C-alpha cells in the first residue's frame, strides 16, 4: 500500500522496495500512462479511503470506551465491588471510575 501511495505523490524507484511484485506494479502504472489529473483523482480517492478508515477506528475506540464505562456504572450500581476492583476489571483509571460513581 505504501508503494501505491508513493506513486501518487511522486516518481519513485522500484528498487526502494523489497517485494518483487512492487516492480511489476510500477511497470503496469507506467504502461497505463496515467495523466496528472487521473493521478490526482486516485490520490484524492486514496486520501478519502484513509480518512474513512481513521474515522471508523476512532468511532470503534469511542464505542469501546463507552461500553467499558457502562460496565463500570453497572458494577457501581450493584455495589458489590470496590472502585479499585472495577478499575482493574474494566481497564479504566481509578479516577474515571470514581468520577462515574459521582455521576
Secondary structure, 3 states (H helix, E strand, C coil): CHHHHHHHHCCCCHHHCCCHHHHHHHHHHHHHCCCHHHHHHHHHHHHHHHHHHHHHHHHHHHHHHHHHHHHHHHHHHHCCCCHHHHHHHHCCCHHHHHHHHHC
